[in-house]
């Protein structure tokens, strides 16, 4: 195995370790030793791959958004040609996001933690802004399959991303009976498609 692939594999292990750690406790209570132990690598070796705990978090945000963005883009690529009606394609795309991303409790919990950090940490805020910009652009591409109006598509992409994030937050904070997230998402999806 080449040195580059070993480095990539180790960095991947560290990203997955931080993910597991953030599901257990807040970032400010997670130590570099916790991350190293979870990644099953030597504590000293962790500094070979990342400068600091903050550096791990910054890379983790990129890793996380790229993972889910790629996940969605792969789904789009494999399904876009099988659906003739653009609205059916958009409906299926939105449904995919609802089930795989918005209602993913682990992902929601971690993003709540990252939002809190971003309030006081400009580097994390900048990474999060980049991540959301890329996510909105990806959503915009799906919406442009239904409407040729670029301004409308851009605005709807922002609104849809904000709505998903709000439901994601509510799904963690409120109980299911209060928000009925699945039904709410389905109803919103149909109203959104009627608007187009």
Helices and strands as residue ranges (DSSP letters): H 3-24, G 27-29, H 32-39, H 43-49, H 53-79, H 86-97, I 98-102, H 105-120, H 122-143, H 150-173, H 176-179, H 181-195
